[in-house]
């Protein structure tokens, strides 16, 4: 500011008041012409009163000079600002530490999630192998049963084919004795119930797969849950006290 707020002109011999407002000396002398040395006088701008020096208003410090009151004010402000700056640096360091803690903690949480998921995947893979192994054993047993029954039925079919061939030969050149033997053979072959043998040897196969109900739990994560709580660490009582001082 280069203009006096009283005369609105460029300062002439500017003098500063304790409230830090500055005026021309002549404007102050005219404004306080009825005031005496040692008396009280209000600032023309803010109305804050100050004591007139013993040598009158001419004794007010020049604007470029720093009065003792102003020096004390600046020193006090510097102390306050320094204190706030110290606390601010502490807060910045706390936030930095908190950020590092958050990153480390969440990294550990991610590791736990991955580890638990890997366990589930391994368990599912293991159960899959067991189930497929059970199916393979059932298949092997069933195929073996079928092969055994098939061989028995195939053998019977061969014997029936042989009987048909022998009967044709007998009809063309056989004897009564041969006919009785062939008849006995026919009765023996007819005793074998092919359908009954197959049904009794191969019980109905009932192999079914029932899937797990884990995937039906739509409201529950298969791996686990993540919850968020807590807050940033609070300022220490000592720092709070210094900040409010």
C-alpha positions as CSV (number, residue, x, y, z in Angstrom):
1,X,0.0,0.0,0.0
2,X,1.5,3.4,-1.1
3,X,-1.3,5.8,-0.4
4,X,-2.5,7.3,2.8
5,X,-6.1,6.4,3.6
6,X,-6.7,9.8,5.1
7,X,-5.5,12.1,2.3
8,X,-5.6,9.3,-0.4
9,X,-2.3,10.6,-1.7
10,X,1.1,9.0,-1.9
11,X,2.6,8.8,1.6
12,X,4.6,11.7,2.9
13,X,6.8,10.8,5.8
14,X,4.7,7.7,6.6
15,X,4.3,6.7,10.2
16,X,3.1,3.3,11.5
17,X,0.7,2.8,14.4
18,X,0.9,-0.3,16.7
19,X,-2.1,-1.7,14.9
20,X,0.2,-1.7,11.8
21,X,-1.9,0.9,9.9
22,X,0.3,3.6,8.2
23,X,-0.5,7.3,7.6
24,X,1.3,10.5,6.6
25,X,2.7,12.3,9.6
26,X,0.9,15.5,8.6
27,X,-2.4,13.6,8.4
28,X,-1.8,12.1,11.9
29,X,-0.9,15.5,13.3
30,X,-4.0,17.1,11.8
31,X,-6.2,14.1,12.9
32,X,-4.8,14.3,16.5
33,X,-4.3,18.0,16.8
34,X,-6.3,18.1,20.0
35,X,-4.4,15.2,21.6
36,X,-1.6,15.5,24.0
37,X,1.6,13.5,24.6
38,X,0.9,10.4,26.7
39,X,-2.7,10.5,25.9
40,X,-4.8,7.9,24.1
41,X,-5.8,8.2,20.5
42,X,-7.8,5.8,18.2
43,X,-6.5,4.6,14.8
44,X,-8.3,6.5,12.0
45,X,-9.0,3.2,10.4
46,X,-9.6,0.4,12.9
47,X,-10.3,2.7,15.9
48,X,-7.8,0.7,18.0
49,X,-6.4,3.1,20.6
50,X,-2.7,3.6,21.2
51,X,-0.6,5.8,23.5
52,X,0.9,9.0,22.0
53,X,4.6,9.1,22.5
54,X,6.2,11.7,24.9
55,X,7.4,13.7,21.9
56,X,4.0,13.6,20.3
57,X,2.8,12.0,17.2
58,X,6.1,12.9,15.5
59,X,7.6,10.2,17.7
60,X,5.6,7.5,16.0
61,X,8.0,5.1,14.2
62,X,8.5,5.7,10.5
63,X,7.0,3.1,8.3
64,X,10.3,1.6,7.2
65,X,11.4,1.3,10.8
66,X,10.2,-1.6,12.9
67,X,8.8,-0.6,16.3
68,X,9.4,-2.7,19.4
69,X,5.7,-3.6,19.6
70,X,5.8,-4.7,16.0
71,X,9.0,-6.7,16.6
72,X,7.3,-8.4,19.6
73,X,4.3,-9.1,17.4
74,X,6.4,-10.7,14.7
75,X,8.4,-12.7,17.2
76,X,5.2,-14.1,18.7
77,X,3.8,-14.9,15.3
78,X,7.0,-16.6,14.3
79,X,6.8,-18.8,17.4
80,X,3.2,-19.7,16.8
81,X,3.9,-20.5,13.1
82,X,6.9,-22.5,14.0
83,X,4.9,-24.5,16.5
84,X,2.1,-25.2,13.9
85,X,4.8,-26.0,11.3
86,X,6.3,-28.6,13.6
87,X,3.0,-30.2,14.3
88,X,2.2,-30.1,10.6
89,X,5.4,-32.0,9.8
90,X,4.5,-34.5,12.5
91,X,1.1,-35.0,10.9
92,X,2.7,-35.4,7.4
93,X,5.1,-38.1,8.8
94,X,2.2,-39.8,10.6
95,X,0.2,-39.9,7.3
96,X,3.2,-41.3,5.5
97,X,3.7,-44.0,8.1
98,X,-0.1,-44.7,8.0
99,X,0.1,-45.1,4.2
100,X,3.0,-47.5,4.5
101,X,1.1,-49.5,7.2
102,X,-2.0,-49.6,5.0
103,X,-0.1,-50.9,2.0
104,X,1.7,-53.5,4.1
105,X,-1.4,-54.6,5.8
106,X,-3.5,-54.9,2.6
107,X,-0.6,-56.8,0.9
108,X,-0.8,-59.3,3.8
109,X,-4.5,-59.5,3.4
110,X,-4.1,-60.2,-0.3
111,X,-1.5,-62.9,0.5
112,X,-4.0,-64.5,2.9
113,X,-6.7,-64.5,0.2
114,X,-4.5,-66.0,-2.4
115,X,-3.3,-68.7,0.1
116,X,-6.9,-69.6,1.1
117,X,-8.0,-69.6,-2.6
118,X,-5.0,-71.9,-3.4
119,X,-6.1,-74.2,-0.6
120,X,-9.6,-74.4,-2.0
121,X,-8.4,-75.0,-5.5
122,X,-6.0,-77.7,-4.3
123,X,-8.8,-79.3,-2.3
124,X,-11.3,-79.1,-5.2
125,X,-8.6,-80.6,-7.6
126,X,-8.0,-83.4,-5.1
127,X,-11.7,-84.2,-4.7
128,X,-12.0,-84.1,-8.5
129,X,-9.3,-86.7,-8.8
130,X,-11.0,-88.9,-6.2
131,X,-14.4,-88.7,-7.9
132,X,-12.9,-89.5,-11.3
133,X,-11.0,-92.4,-9.8
134,X,-14.2,-93.8,-8.3
135,X,-15.9,-93.5,-11.7
136,X,-12.9,-95.3,-13.3
137,X,-13.1,-98.2,-10.8
138,X,-16.9,-98.5,-11.4
139,X,-16.3,-98.5,-15.1
140,X,-13.5,-101.2,-14.8
141,X,-15.7,-103.4,-12.6
142,X,-18.8,-103.0,-14.8
143,X,-16.8,-103.7,-18.0
144,X,-15.3,-106.8,-16.5
145,X,-18.7,-108.0,-15.5
146,X,-20.1,-107.4,-18.9
147,X,-17.1,-109.2,-20.5
148,X,-17.6,-112.2,-18.3
149,X,-21.3,-112.5,-19.0
150,X,-20.6,-111.8,-22.7
151,X,-18.1,-114.7,-22.8
152,X,-20.6,-117.0,-21.2
153,X,-23.4,-116.0,-23.6
154,X,-21.0,-116.3,-26.5
155,X,-20.0,-119.8,-25.4
156,X,-23.7,-120.7,-25.2
157,X,-24.3,-119.3,-28.7
158,X,-21.4,-121.5,-30.0
159,X,-22.9,-124.6,-28.4
160,X,-26.3,-123.8,-29.9
161,X,-24.7,-123.3,-33.4
162,X,-22.9,-126.7,-32.9
163,X,-26.2,-128.3,-32.0
164,X,-27.9,-127.0,-35.1
165,X,-25.1,-128.4,-37.3
166,X,-25.2,-131.8,-35.5
167,X,-29.0,-132.0,-35.9
168,X,-28.8,-131.4,-39.6
169,X,-26.2,-134.2,-39.9
170,X,-28.4,-136.5,-37.8
171,X,-31.4,-135.9,-40.0
172,X,-29.5,-137.0,-43.1
173,X,-27.6,-140.0,-41.7
174,X,-28.0,-140.4,-38.0
175,X,-29.1,-143.4,-35.9
176,X,-31.7,-143.7,-33.2
177,X,-28.9,-143.7,-30.6
178,X,-27.5,-140.5,-32.0
179,X,-30.9,-139.0,-31.9
180,X,-31.5,-139.8,-28.3
181,X,-28.1,-138.3,-27.4
182,X,-28.8,-135.2,-29.4
183,X,-32.2,-134.8,-27.7
184,X,-30.5,-135.1,-24.3
185,X,-28.1,-132.4,-25.5
186,X,-31.0,-130.1,-26.6
187,X,-32.7,-130.4,-23.2
188,X,-29.4,-129.6,-21.5
189,X,-28.9,-126.5,-23.7
190,X,-32.5,-125.3,-23.1
191,X,-31.9,-125.3,-19.4
192,X,-29.6,-122.3,-19.8
193,X,-31.8,-119.2,-19.5
194,X,-29.8,-116.6,-21.4
195,X,-32.0,-113.6,-20.4
196,X,-32.2,-114.7,-16.8
197,X,-28.5,-115.3,-16.6
198,X,-27.8,-111.8,-18.0
199,X,-30.2,-110.1,-15.7
200,X,-29.0,-111.9,-12.6
201,X,-25.3,-111.4,-13.5
202,X,-25.7,-107.7,-14.3
203,X,-27.7,-105.8,-11.7
204,X,-29.1,-102.5,-12.8
205,X,-26.4,-99.9,-12.7
206,X,-27.3,-96.8,-10.7
207,X,-24.3,-94.4,-10.7
208,X,-25.2,-90.7,-10.3
209,X,-23.3,-87.5,-9.5
210,X,-24.6,-84.9,-7.1
211,X,-22.8,-81.6,-7.2
212,X,-21.8,-79.7,-4.1
213,X,-24.1,-77.0,-2.7
214,X,-21.2,-74.6,-2.1
215,X,-21.9,-72.7,-5.3
216,X,-25.6,-72.3,-4.3
217,X,-24.6,-69.9,-1.5
218,X,-24.8,-66.7,-3.5
219,X,-24.6,-64.6,-0.4
220,X,-21.4,-66.1,0.8
221,X,-18.0,-66.0,-0.8
222,X,-16.4,-69.4,-1.1
223,X,-12.9,-68.1,-0.2
224,X,-13.9,-65.9,2.7
225,X,-14.9,-62.3,3.6
226,X,-13.2,-59.0,3.8
227,X,-14.3,-56.4,6.4
228,X,-13.2,-52.8,6.8
229,X,-13.0,-51.1,10.2
230,X,-10.9,-48.7,12.3
231,X,-9.6,-45.3,11.4
232,X,-6.4,-43.4,11.1
233,X,-4.4,-43.1,14.3
234,X,-5.3,-40.0,16.2
235,X,-3.0,-37.1,17.0
236,X,-1.2,-37.6,20.3
237,X,-2.7,-35.5,23.2
238,X,0.6,-33.6,23.3
239,X,0.4,-32.6,19.7
240,X,-3.3,-31.6,20.0
241,X,-2.5,-29.5,23.0
242,X,0.3,-27.7,21.2
243,X,-2.0,-27.2,18.2
244,X,-4.7,-25.6,20.3
245,X,-2.4,-23.5,22.3
